[in-house]
Amino acid sequence: MVASLRAFLILGMTLAFVTGVVYPWGVTRLAGLLFPRQAQGSLVVQDGRPTGSWLIAQPWSGEGFFQSRGVSASGVDPHITPAAALAQVPAVARARGMDPAIVESLVNAAREPREAGVFGVPRVNVLRLNLSLKDAGVAAEGSVRP
């Protein structure tokens, strides 16, 4: 009976070590080698410092930026629908002193299609859109971080 208990404990500890340490470490290393940008969080770096992530909604303050969804299942959805982005065009254009047609063209350029042409819905990444606004060179009040 003691031999069975000892074998059970050794097997349990070995399985815990393999499934709790070795396997996660191996998968993390493999992901880092095969998908380095994604494994590091898909960070956006500007001027040598991280500005945000393509995968997580960023807080934007000021009227001159597009806002992400206030309500989503996770609360960190980085996308909005093209209709939601187009609805914000007049306010963003007014705050930035830009022609609404130019802002609308930036929205259309930032549209992402369905995955594989079938899954999901067309969407707009708010970070990508706001960075394109900043690149347009028109100053507006507000900042990337609150």
N, C-alpha and C positions, 0 to 999 in steps of 0.2 A: 504494500500500500504506500509506503514511504517512497519507494522507487517510482511509482506512478505519479505521486504528487510532485516529486522533484522533476520528472520529465515534463509534466504539465506546466509547471512554473517556468522551466527553461524554454519550452516551446512558446508560451505566452509572452515572455519577455523578448524573445527573438522576433516574433511576429510584430510586437509593439514597436521594436526598434526599426525593423524593416519598413513597416507601413507608416510609422510616425516620423522617421528621420531619413532613412536611405531613399525611399521612393520620392517624397516631396523634394529633397535636395536634388535628386537626379532629374526630375521633371523640370525643376526650376533652372538647372544648368542647361538642359537640352533646349528649353524655350529661349534662354538667353543667347544660345549659339545660333539657333535657327531663326528666331524673330527678335533681334536685339532691340529695335525701336519699340515694339509693342511690349516686350518684357520689362522695359524701363518706364512704362506708363504712357507711351506716346507723347512725351513732353514736347512742348513748343518752346524753343529757346530763341530769345532775341537779345542782342547786345550782350551775349555771354551769360544771361541769367534766365531761368525758367519763367515763362510767362503764364503757362497753363498746360492743359492736356486736351488732346482732341477727343478724349473719351469721357470727360467729366465736365459738367456745366461749371462755368466760371462766374463769379459775381462781377457784374459790371455796374458802375454807378454813373449817374449823369444821363441827361436826356439824349445825348448825342450817340448813344450806343443801342444796339438791339438787345432786347432782354430775352432770356430763355424762359421756358415754361415755368410758371409758379407752381403748378401741380403736375406731378408725374408719379408713377408708381414708386420709383426709387428716389426721386427728388434731385437726382444728379444727371438727368438726361441732357446731353449737350446739343440736341437738335430741336428745332421747331419745324412746323409745316411751312411750305412755301406761302400758303395763305396767311399764316400768322406773321411771317416776316413782311409780306407785302402790306399787311394792315399797319405795321409800325413805320413804314416808309415815310409818310407825311411828317410824323413827329421827329424822326431822326433827321430828315432833310432840313426841316425848319431849325432844329437845334444846331445843326452844323452849317447852316447857311448854304446848303447845296441844292442844286436842281433835283427835284424828286425823280426825274427820269434817270439821272446818273446813279442815284441810290438804288432805284429799281433794277438797273442793269447790274449793279453789284450783287443784289439778291439773286437775280437769275444766273449769274456766273457762279454763285456759291451753292446752287442746287445740286444735290446728290440724288442719283436715281435709285430705284429699288435694287436690293441686293440680287444679283444674278438676273435682273430684269423681271423677277417674279415676287420675291419676298419683301415684306415691309411696304412702306409708302415712301414717295419722294420726300426729301427733307432738306433742311438747311442747317449746317453746323454754325452755331452762333459765334463761337470763337473765331472760326475762319472768316466769317462775314465781318465781324468787328475789326479784325486785323486788316482786312482789305479796306475798311473805312479809314483806319489809321494810315495805311499806305497811300491812300488817296491824297494825303497831305493837307487836308482841311482840318484846322484846329477846332476842337470842341471842348466844352467843359466836361469834366469827369475823368475817371482813370480806370485802369484795368482792375485794380484792387480797391475795395471799399475803404 
